[in-house]
Amino acid sequence: MLTLISMMLAAAASGGGLSREEIVRGIDMPAIQRCYDVVLAQRFVEGRLTLFFRIGGDGKVIDARIDGDTLGDEGLKGCILGEARAWTFDEPKGGGIVNVTYPFVFSSSSPPPASVSGGLSATTVMGVVDAAADRFDPCMTLRPNRSAFARITAVFTIDRQGHVTEVTTRDSTLGSTSADICIRDVVKTIAFPAAPDGRPTSVTRPLTFVPPDPPPAKQEKPPATSSKCMLWPF
């Protein structure tokens, strides 16, 4: 079954005013999935699409465009743009404009589902992990083939104070023991809020890494954005 994989790292923001977690929270992933499902009902398609949008001082999207696309489906692009222009975010601190570059990968290969059980909610856990995504960049340099897609699943426990106490990894296709160890070490550094009910939390989180987009030929670039090469499944 074809599914949407939402990509977080490479969601590069400039202009300040909103944190990575606040941006992720405002993106309607189920709506993007619905756009994809409409296309899949008509034909097979998979690939990568990069969305650029600007968030105004009132938290509303004031501009959106496709900034890279390998799917070649005009209907999908139009649907995603229509959804993006309706998104509402928290008001940026200071009232400035925030520029966001957010890539999506649509693939026929689905990672195992994420799961969270215990004192913290799935929304809280996934939001904190997404906000810490930049910390995994050094792990990418340890992969022997950085131009290929790769996956790994992190399984960890968060104690009642929000500290990660146990981390294991499985199903790795990173091709490097050092990269696997790096992933585990990074997960150990992530700080979570204390559980309201004092219970520990068990988490299974699949991670998918993707190569960066090739540089576009004579294409206008959004201001002050950067390309990265890791995605976080939703």
C-alpha positions in Angstrom: 0.0 0.0 0.0 1.3 3.4 -0.9 1.7 5.9 1.9 3.0 9.4 2.3 6.2 9.8 4.2 6.5 13.3 5.7 9.9 14.7 5.8 11.0 16.9 8.6 14.7 17.6 8.6 15.3 19.8 5.6 12.3 21.7 6.8 14.4 24.7 6.8 13.0 27.9 8.2 14.4 31.5 8.1 13.2 34.7 9.6 12.9 33.4 13.1 9.8 33.8 15.2 8.6 30.2 15.1 10.3 27.1 16.4 10.6 23.9 14.3 8.0 22.2 16.6 5.5 25.1 16.1 5.9 24.8 12.3 5.5 21.0 12.3 2.4 21.4 14.5 0.7 23.7 11.9 1.3 21.4 8.9 -1.8 19.3 8.1 -0.3 16.0 7.2 -3.6 14.1 6.9 -4.6 16.7 4.2 -1.4 16.0 2.3 -2.2 12.3 2.5 -5.7 12.9 1.1 -4.2 14.8 -1.8 -1.9 11.8 -2.5 -4.8 9.3 -2.2 -6.8 11.1 -4.8 -3.9 10.7 -7.3 -3.3 7.1 -6.3 -6.9 6.3 -7.2 -6.1 7.2 -10.8 -2.5 6.2 -11.3 0.7 5.1 -9.6 3.1 7.9 -8.7 5.9 8.3 -6.3 8.7 10.8 -5.8 9.7 13.9 -3.9 8.1 17.3 -3.7 9.5 20.4 -1.9 7.0 23.0 -0.7 8.1 26.6 0.0 5.8 28.8 1.9 5.8 32.1 3.9 4.0 32.6 7.2 2.9 36.2 7.9 2.8 38.0 11.2 -0.7 36.8 11.9 0.3 33.2 11.5 -1.5 32.7 8.1 0.3 31.5 5.0 0.8 34.5 2.7 2.5 32.7 -0.2 3.2 29.1 -1.2 4.8 27.5 -4.2 6.4 24.2 -5.3 10.1 24.5 -5.2 11.1 21.1 -6.5 9.2 18.2 -7.9 10.0 14.7 -9.2 6.4 13.4 -9.3 5.2 15.4 -12.3 1.5 15.4 -11.3 -0.1 18.8 -11.7 -3.2 17.7 -9.7 -1.2 16.7 -6.7 0.8 19.9 -6.8 -2.4 22.0 -7.0 -4.0 20.1 -4.2 -1.0 20.5 -1.9 -0.7 24.2 -2.7 -4.4 24.7 -2.0 -4.1 23.0 1.4 -0.9 24.9 2.3 -2.5 28.3 1.6 -5.2 27.5 4.2 -2.8 26.5 7.0 -2.7 28.7 10.2 0.3 28.7 12.5 1.1 30.4 15.8 1.8 34.1 15.4 5.6 34.5 14.9 7.4 36.1 17.8 8.0 39.8 16.9 5.5 39.7 14.1 7.9 39.0 11.3 7.6 36.8 8.3 8.9 33.2 8.4 10.1 31.4 5.3 9.8 27.6 5.3 11.1 25.0 2.9 9.4 21.6 3.6 10.1 18.5 1.5 7.8 15.5 1.2 8.6 12.0 -0.1 5.8 9.9 -1.5 6.9 6.3 -1.6 5.5 2.8 -2.2 7.7 1.5 0.6 6.1 2.2 4.0 8.1 2.2 7.3 6.7 0.4 10.3 4.3 2.6 12.2 5.5 4.7 15.2 4.0 3.8 18.5 4.0 5.6 21.9 2.5 4.3 25.1 2.8 5.4 28.7 2.7 8.8 30.5 3.4 11.1 27.5 1.2 11.5 24.5 2.2 10.6 21.0 1.8 14.2 19.9 4.2 15.4 22.6 6.8 12.7 22.0 6.8 13.1 18.2 6.9 16.9 18.4 10.0 16.9 20.7 11.8 14.4 18.4 10.9 16.4 15.3 12.2 19.6 17.0 15.5 17.8 17.7 16.0 16.5 14.1 19.0 18.7 13.4 21.1 16.7 15.9 21.1 13.7 13.6 23.0 15.5 10.8 26.4 14.2 12.0 25.1 10.6 11.8 24.5 11.1 8.0 28.3 11.6 7.4 28.9 8.1 8.7 26.8 6.4 6.0 28.8 4.8 3.2 26.2 5.7 0.6 24.6 9.1 1.3 22.9 9.2 -2.1 20.5 6.4 -1.2 17.4 6.2 1.0 17.9 4.4 4.3 15.9 3.6 7.4 16.4 2.7 11.0 13.9 2.2 13.9 14.7 3.6 17.3 13.1 1.9 20.3 13.5 3.8 23.6 12.1 4.4 27.1 11.5 7.9 28.6 11.4 7.9 32.4 8.9 9.9 34.5 11.3 12.9 34.6 11.6 13.1 30.8 15.1 11.4 30.5 15.8 8.7 27.9 17.0 5.7 29.8 17.2 2.9 27.3 17.7 3.0 23.5 18.0 0.2 21.0 17.8 0.3 17.2 16.6 -2.3 14.7 15.8 -2.8 11.0 18.7 -0.6 10.0 19.7 -0.1 6.4 22.1 2.7 7.1 25.0 0.3 6.2 27.2 1.5 9.1 27.5 0.3 12.7 28.9 3.7 13.5 25.8 5.4 12.1 23.6 3.1 14.1 25.5 4.0 17.3 25.3 7.7 16.5 21.5 7.5 16.2 21.3 5.8 19.6 23.6 8.4 21.2 21.6 11.3 19.8 18.3 9.8 21.0 19.8 9.6 24.5 20.4 13.4 24.5 16.8 14.4 23.7 15.0 15.9 26.7 11.3 15.3 27.1 8.8 16.9 29.5 8.0 15.1 32.7 5.0 12.7 32.4 1.9 14.3 34.0 0.9 11.0 35.7 4.5 9.9 36.6 4.5 6.9 34.3 7.4 6.0 32.0 6.8 6.1 28.2 7.8 3.5 25.6 8.5 4.7 22.1 9.1 3.0 18.8 10.1 5.5 16.1 11.0 4.7 12.6 13.4 7.2 10.9 14.0 7.5 7.2 17.0 9.3 5.7 16.8 10.7 2.1 19.4 12.2 -0.1 19.3 15.9 -0.7 17.7 17.3 -3.9 20.1 18.0 -6.7 20.7 21.7 -7.2 18.0 23.2 -9.5 19.0 24.8 -12.8 18.4 28.5 -12.9 15.6 28.3 -10.3 14.7 31.1 -8.0 15.6 30.1 -4.5 13.7 31.0 -1.3 15.7 33.4 0.9 18.0 32.0 3.5 17.0 28.4 3.3 19.2 25.3 3.3 19.0 21.8 2.1 19.5 18.8 4.4 19.2 15.2 3.8 17.1 13.5 6.5 13.4 12.9 6.8 11.3 12.0 9.7 8.2 9.8 9.1 4.9 11.1 10.5 
